[in-house]
Amino acid sequence: MRYRSLGNSGTAVSELCLGTMTFGNETDEAGAHEQLDRYVEAGGNLVDTADVYTHGVSEQIIGRWLADRPSDVTDRVVLATKGRFPFEPGPNAGGASARHLTRAIDASLERLGLDSVDLYQVHAWDPRTPLEETLRTLDGFVRSGRTRYYGFSNYTGWQLTKAVGLARELGLAAPVTLQPQYSLIVREIEWEVVPAALDAGLGMLPWSPLGGGWLTGKYQRDQRPTGDTRLGDDPGRGMEAYDRRGTARTWDIIEAVQRIAEARGTSMAAVALAWVTDRPGVTSTILGARTLEQLEDNLSSVEVRLDDDERAALDTASDLQATDYPYGELGVDQRDRDLATG
């Protein structure tokens, strides 16, 4: 396992992060504790959760694991959680207001059995709350010791740039991370979000790096999912829906990943994870395993370092094929000329 700085902070984190959205839902407590034990044993130290994961149960499971393990194990863990979404209906039940975020972080700390977390993230942009209010609240969390750092999740490029600029203007603690969706299938963040994160010195923590399981090879062309898979019970589930995501481009990507995996004698998941982890601006790639076996497979990606030809093959298969300026060929040519002239 290799380590990188947590964005523009002095804290080092492993290049693979253990995501815990399955804890208490698809993964029971015993299985979750097995995953945590194995992840730390493999050298991983960044654990990511959120208050809404299984309605707080994920945080409770992690809290009981922390309480049950010796300090020489738990002291290695850099713990991140998130708040923004409501638990119950009501006009003030969610959002990034001072009222909601303060209640959310205090509730998270109680479930985790801790006085502070290492990273607290706003789970999504809130268009109703003044940004200054959100930033002053996060700055207050840092000053009070509730969290050591803060970051954002699911922000667009302009939202991220606005937040970073305003924090600097007000003399507040600055964010250190951004958690976006990013995979060979979902590369749109490279147009604006990645440049914004790089410009601000933020580290990215990509979620869904396997495209909701598509890049593991579990789904087949012209064969709707069945059985015990993410889409087996509901092929129309969310952004990963079979008919929505099963495009010609997706199948081209899957075939490219499969060719490299077979040539290397490794899994498709390991290849897809290696590609994300190697992208500019990525600090730590979030793993989302249901079982210990899936986690073991994902951890094997640390042994995969793609060569130039393999990266080029994956880049070509997953190219978004933007048709016009500024994201198409003319925009790329312009950026290359700008870089060449300094």
VOGU-3710 file (C-alpha; in Angstrom, 3 decimals, decimal comma):
1> mryrslgnsg> 0,000/0,000/0,000  1,297/3,432/-0,914  0,447/6,675/0,863  -0,344/10,182/-0,304  -1,079/13,518/1,351  -4,729/14,115/2,175  -5,125/16,978/-0,274  -3,174/20,016/0,832  -2,858/18,785/4,419  0,039/17,167/6,249
11> tavselclgt> -1,854/13,917/6,923  -0,887/10,815/4,942  -3,550/8,385/3,757  -3,460/5,125/1,823  -4,126/5,184/-1,917  -7,187/2,991/-1,334  -9,957/4,103/1,028  -12,488/1,753/2,627  -16,007/2,948/1,855  -18,692/1,740/4,240
21> mtfgnetdea> -22,010/2,429/2,530  -22,760/-1,324/2,563  -22,317/-1,634/6,341  -25,574/-2,533/8,054  -27,337/-3,039/4,739  -25,645/-5,392/2,283  -22,940/-6,259/4,831  -23,810/-7,317/8,381  -21,805/-6,174/11,399  -19,584/-9,243/11,589
31> gaheqldryv> -18,750/-8,941/7,884  -18,115/-5,204/8,271  -15,681/-5,792/11,125  -13,891/-8,420/9,036  -13,502/-5,886/6,253  -12,145/-3,246/8,614  -9,663/-5,713/10,129  -8,450/-6,897/6,738  -8,209/-3,389/5,306  -6,052/-2,134/8,182
41> eaggnlvdta> -3,961/-5,312/8,060  -3,282/-4,594/4,357  -1,971/-1,135/5,236  -5,124/0,868/4,540  -5,830/3,734/6,903  -8,607/5,928/5,402  -12,173/4,883/6,302  -15,077/6,834/4,810  -18,672/6,805/6,004  -21,691/9,147/6,195
51> dvythgvseq> -24,530/9,760/8,598  -27,142/8,573/6,084  -25,441/5,255/5,323  -28,068/2,780/6,524  -29,598/5,624/8,543  -26,644/5,927/10,914  -25,994/2,206/11,341  -22,743/2,333/9,357  -21,310/4,869/11,816  -22,504/2,773/14,769
61> iigrwladrp> -20,822/-0,351/13,371  -17,560/1,549/12,886  -17,859/2,996/16,389  -18,226/-0,459/17,944  -15,242/-1,688/15,904  -13,122/1,224/17,133  -14,135/0,548/20,735  -13,345/-3,170/20,447  -9,873/-2,915/18,903  -6,589/-1,966/20,617
71> sdvtdrvvla> -5,355/1,592/20,244  -2,336/0,541/18,190  -4,846/-0,513/15,505  -7,411/2,265/15,772  -4,798/5,031/16,037  -3,783/4,245/12,448  -7,244/5,050/11,116  -7,967/8,372/9,444  -11,738/8,592/9,751  -14,007/10,578/7,450
81> tkgrfpfepg> -17,750/11,080/7,597  -20,317/13,271/5,854  -23,469/15,247/6,598  -26,037/17,161/4,554  -29,078/14,953/3,926  -32,089/14,626/6,256  -32,910/11,737/8,547  -36,514/12,790/9,035  -38,895/15,104/7,119  -39,078/18,752/8,091
91> pnaggasarh> -38,100/22,210/6,821  -34,748/22,188/8,677  -34,046/18,465/8,533  -31,297/18,688/5,916  -29,000/21,059/4,091  -25,699/22,762/4,837  -26,998/25,312/7,320  -25,268/25,969/10,630  -28,239/24,429/12,413  -28,330/21,192/10,475
101> ltraidasle> -24,578/20,588/10,086  -23,947/21,216/13,797  -26,617/18,725/14,771  -25,381/16,291/12,124  -21,736/16,255/13,181  -22,627/15,964/16,871  -24,903/13,012/16,118  -22,202/11,378/13,991  -19,630/11,754/16,776  -22,055/10,170/19,240
111> rlgldsvdly> -22,675/7,187/16,946  -18,938/6,782/16,353  -18,131/7,145/20,061  -15,569/9,853/19,337  -14,845/13,450/20,251  -13,623/14,286/16,737  -13,178/12,939/13,222  -10,283/13,566/10,882  -12,344/14,700/7,886  -15,878/16,063/7,790
121> qvhawdprtp> -17,475/16,465/4,360  -20,565/18,303/3,144  -22,314/15,530/1,247  -23,696/17,765/-1,532  -24,154/21,402/-2,501  -26,997/23,254/-0,787  -28,476/25,983/-3,018  -30,647/27,401/-0,217  -28,032/28,080/2,455  -25,681/31,050/1,989
131> leetlrtldg> -22,234/29,642/1,267  -20,655/31,920/3,884  -22,835/30,309/6,549  -21,706/26,827/5,548  -18,027/27,790/5,459  -18,122/29,589/8,811  -19,789/26,538/10,317  -17,090/24,212/8,959  -14,380/26,600/10,131  -15,993/26,480/13,572
141> fvrsgrtryy> -15,854/22,681/13,563  -12,114/22,834/12,911  -11,546/25,467/15,601  -13,627/23,573/18,169  -11,832/20,294/17,437  -14,861/18,413/16,134  -12,918/17,745/12,926  -9,330/18,272/11,862  -10,128/18,956/8,208  -13,164/19,425/6,030
151> gfsnytgwql> -14,055/18,794/2,416  -16,919/18,510/-0,037  -18,677/15,755/-1,945  -20,477/15,929/-5,289  -19,658/19,590/-5,969  -19,376/20,870/-9,517  -16,362/22,841/-10,702  -17,907/26,278/-10,194  -19,275/25,347/-6,781  -15,879/24,106/-5,646
161> tkavglarel> -14,027/27,154/-6,960  -16,537/29,515/-5,365  -16,246/27,772/-1,984  -12,435/27,736/-2,013  -12,249/31,381/-3,058  -14,732/32,544/-0,442  -12,978/30,627/2,354  -9,717/32,327/1,439  -11,372/35,747/1,191  -12,921/35,371/4,656
171> glaapvtlqp> -9,747/34,000/6,220  -11,405/30,719/7,149  -9,961/27,226/7,255  -9,755/25,931/3,697  -11,140/22,607/2,426  -8,677/19,814/1,689  -10,683/17,246/-0,292  -13,418/16,651/-2,840  -15,335/13,390/-3,171  -16,685/13,015/-6,745
181> qyslivreie> -18,013/10,118/-8,775  -15,181/8,991/-11,077  -14,524/5,896/-13,148  -13,685/4,813/-16,670  -17,414/5,069/-17,365  -17,923/8,443/-15,663  -15,192/10,851/-16,789  -17,139/14,104/-17,198  -15,475/15,582/-14,108  -12,276/15,888/-16,141
191> wevvpaalda> -13,810/18,856/-17,995  -14,188/21,210/-15,023  -14,125/19,474/-11,621  -10,646/17,960/-11,838  -9,028/21,222/-13,011  -10,805/23,089/-10,208  -9,578/20,583/-7,604  -6,021/20,690/-8,948  -6,044/24,496/-8,990  -7,156/24,588/-5,344
201> glgmlpwspl> -4,740/21,857/-4,225  -7,567/19,589/-3,105  -7,200/15,827/-3,075  -9,936/13,823/-4,761  -11,522/10,757/-3,163  -13,388/9,094/-6,064  -16,505/7,116/-5,275  -17,986/4,346/-7,465  -14,664/3,716/-9,249  -16,048/0,428/-10,615
211> gggwltgkyq> -19,072/2,120/-12,157  -21,526/0,466/-9,775  -20,063/-2,974/-10,503  -20,116/-2,653/-14,298  -16,319/-2,712/-14,556  -15,998/-6,009/-12,691  -17,376/-7,894/-15,700  -20,474/-9,127/-13,865  -22,915/-7,857/-16,521  -23,252/-9,126/-20,077
221> rdqrptgdtr> -24,261/-7,422/-23,293  -27,902/-8,139/-24,297  -28,498/-10,110/-21,081  -30,380/-8,284/-18,350  -28,960/-8,834/-14,841  -30,429/-11,485/-12,569  -29,428/-13,126/-9,323  -27,369/-11,773/-6,427  -25,840/-8,693/-8,026  -26,310/-4,949/-7,543
231> lgddpgrgme> -28,767/-4,846/-10,470  -30,024/-8,415/-10,183  -33,111/-7,538/-8,145  -33,719/-4,218/-9,894  -32,100/-3,679/-13,325  -33,536/-0,154/-13,378  -31,807/0,917/-10,169  -30,621/4,521/-10,125  -27,766/5,896/-12,197  -26,364/2,380/-12,654
241> aydrrgtart> -29,510/1,109/-14,420  -28,835/-1,520/-17,066  -30,651/0,225/-19,910  -29,214/3,621/-18,989  -25,566/2,618/-18,564  -25,431/-0,290/-21,021  -24,303/1,813/-23,986  -21,922/0,885/-26,807  -19,253/3,015/-25,099  -19,677/1,105/-21,833
251> wdiieavqri> -19,277/-2,255/-23,549  -16,168/-0,974/-25,363  -14,694/0,025/-22,009  -15,532/-3,338/-20,446  -13,869/-5,170/-23,331  -10,733/-3,024/-23,028  -10,536/-3,660/-19,278  -11,075/-7,387/-19,831  -8,267/-7,629/-22,395  -5,772/-6,000/-20,049
261> aeargtsmaa> -6,917/-8,078/-17,069  -6,585/-11,337/-18,996  -3,146/-10,392/-20,318  -1,970/-9,569/-16,803  -3,660/-12,517/-15,109  -5,551/-10,237/-12,722  -9,151/-9,183/-12,204  -11,044/-6,561/-14,161  -11,761/-4,739/-10,917  -8,038/-4,446/-10,177
271> valawvtdrp> -7,384/-2,924/-13,605  -10,260/-0,436/-13,368  -9,239/0,627/-9,855  -5,607/1,029/-10,907  -6,679/3,389/-13,693  -8,640/5,651/-11,318  -5,983/5,632/-8,601  -3,370/6,760/-11,128  -5,361/9,781/-12,372  -4,169/13,352/-11,719
281> gvtstilgar> -5,432/14,805/-8,456  -6,575/11,501/-6,938  -5,549/11,043/-3,312  -7,394/7,840/-2,399  -9,893/5,689/-4,305  -12,944/4,593/-2,326  -13,673/0,862/-2,336  -17,259/-0,301/-1,865  -17,253/-4,035/-1,180  -20,175/-6,129/0,000
291> tleqlednls> -18,041/-9,112/0,993  -14,548/-9,847/2,249  -13,824/-11,629/-1,034  -14,697/-8,513/-3,015  -12,490/-6,418/-0,736  -9,561/-8,801/-1,241  -9,977/-8,494/-4,998  -10,099/-4,696/-4,788  -7,018/-4,557/-2,575  -5,074/-6,491/-5,218
301> svevrlddde> -5,193/-3,361/-7,397  -2,230/-1,955/-5,432  -0,050/-4,464/-7,288  -1,225/-3,221/-10,704  0,680/-0,346/-12,274  -0,567/0,239/-15,798  1,972/0,955/-18,526  1,601/3,690/-21,138  0,051/1,391/-23,737  -2,516/0,038/-21,284
311> raaldtasdl> -3,483/3,513/-20,114  -3,784/4,686/-23,720  -6,061/1,746/-24,563  -8,328/2,509/-21,600  -8,312/6,243/-22,305  -9,298/5,639/-25,921  -12,107/3,211/-25,091  -13,522/5,536/-22,433  -13,091/8,808/-24,323  -16,207/10,943/-23,975
321> qatdypygel> -15,967/12,112/-27,585  -16,965/15,702/-26,916  -17,872/17,154/-30,285  -17,134/20,843/-29,966  -15,173/23,600/-28,265  -14,153/23,905/-25,446  -14,207/20,182/-24,601  -13,745/18,657/-28,052  -10,715/18,448/-30,301  -10,389/22,224/-30,730
331> gvdqrdrdla> -10,335/22,725/-26,972  -7,685/20,035/-26,493  -5,547/21,590/-29,234  -5,853/25,010/-27,595  -4,856/23,656/-24,184  -1,852/21,868/-25,717  -0,738/25,114/-27,387  -1,139/27,040/-24,129  0,941/24,484/-22,242  3,622/24,459/-24,946
341> tg> 4,013/28,255/-24,771  4,060/28,344/-20,992
//
